[in-house]
Amino acid sequence: MIKYLKSAKTAAAKAEDDRKTREVVEATLADIEARGDIAVRELAEKFDGYSPTAFRLSEEEIQSLIAKVSPRDMEDIKFAQAQVRNFAQAQRDSMLDIEVETMPGVILGHKNIPVQSVGCYVPGGKFPMVASAHMSVATASVAGVPRIIACTPPFNGEPNPAVIAAMHLGGAHEIYVLGGIQAVGAMALGTGSIEPVHLLVGPGNAFVAEAKRQLYGRVGIDLFAGPTETMVIADETVDGELVATDLLGQAEHGYNSPACLITNSEKLAQDTLKEVDRLLEILPTADTASASWRDYGEVILCDTYEEMLSVADDMAYEHVQVMTDRDDWFLENMTCYGALFLGPRTNVSNGDKVIGTNHTLPTKKAGRYTGGLWVGKYLKTHSYQRITTDEAAVKIGEYGSRLCMLEGFVGHAEQCNIRVRRYGNKDVPYGQRAE
């Protein structure tokens, strides 16, 4: 039996929040499309108090900002970026172009072609998300995208040097100090000063995520990556302090960052609730984390591991930490999540910042139908076909003609028929045959 020791906001309350966000985003995107750079500047002034001569950084400005990054911080950025690049390159190497002869004279294949332009959103208004630059920009660079632009909001009224350094090292060709809906809208729709891109990637708050959702179709998007979600699946093999630390470590992202414990141990559940209260007394980001925990925190008590698995798959959270006596069983059987973090030595912060897997992951149950951002998101797999013999043209054409007529497509059938006639009849004069 499933028992909720702590529940989050009701579904109706969450739906109302989503409705309000949807309306704001829709109006804002319409304004950006209508007024371009003017609307973008007004929004930047309103929300970020930032209105430079140009939002795009010059090479001189980029180098000046990079010079402000300490040697230790630069070393750490390069180390983390190397881990992300290494894993992305391994993923890219697994994606092969293929060409096969499926029957004599019939050649089929596919090519993996990079998207030609991508807009990478790197959050940074509240916390400078240096790692997000690795995840989006560096991974796009590994994929071979020829035009990579990156946007990040100002931090405390000015560009954050570490974020700009990570963008530059990652391979961004254009860097803009621009945040929120205005950044996403400008990259997707284009303005007088920004050429539109083909694909939008990167995490963000609820407004950024909704903007990407509404823009999908005009441009591609990586996935629905909204406010951070974290889930801990744990049993009595760990303690309440460790679980509470991992829950609050992600709840500090924002006021609407869900955090959930699923356990079959009532003692662990109660200990975790006590530890959360204790840690919120001393955590420097407690104002944010406490609001998230109050409105979006959940503790769910289950009877069995199978029940824990079922609940977790149904919720399909972004980050799922598994700390049990059967972690490999969860790895083998879980089907709906963003990323798994297995064992007490592992934690979501590793994945967020340094370990090498991508931290842009599906939220709001999108893990049911997509995985996270990876090098493959920047590649389009395009097929091609070639028939090289008369015999193959006739055989495929005969089958194709009959199947077209089965569906009532006479014009389709004639595309097949003309080739059957020309390639099947050797007496047709050469000039009438398509060699």
Buried (B, 14 or more C-beta within 10 A) or exposed (E): EEEEBBEBBEEEEBEEBBEEBBEBBEEBBBBBBEBBBEBBBBBBEEBBEBEBEEBBBEEEBBEBBBEEBEEEBBEBBEEBBBBBBEBBBEBBEEEEEEEEEEEEBBBBBBEBBBBEBBBBBBBBBBBBBBBBBBBBBBBBBBBBBEBBBBBBBBBEEEBBBBBBBBBBBBBBBBBBBBBBBBBBBBBBBBBEBBEBBBBBBBBBBBBBBBBBBBBEEBBBBBBBBBBBBBBBBBBEBBBBBBBBBBBBBBBBBBBBBBBBBBBBBEEBBBBBBEBBEEBBEEBEBBEBBBBBBBBBBBBBBBEEBEBBBBBBBEBBBBBBBBBBEEBEBBEEBBEBBBBBBBBBEBBBBBBBBBBBBBBBBBBBBBBEEBBBBBBBBBBBEEEEEEBEEBBBBBBBBBEBBEEBBEEEEEEBBEEBBEBBBBBBEEEEEEEEBEE
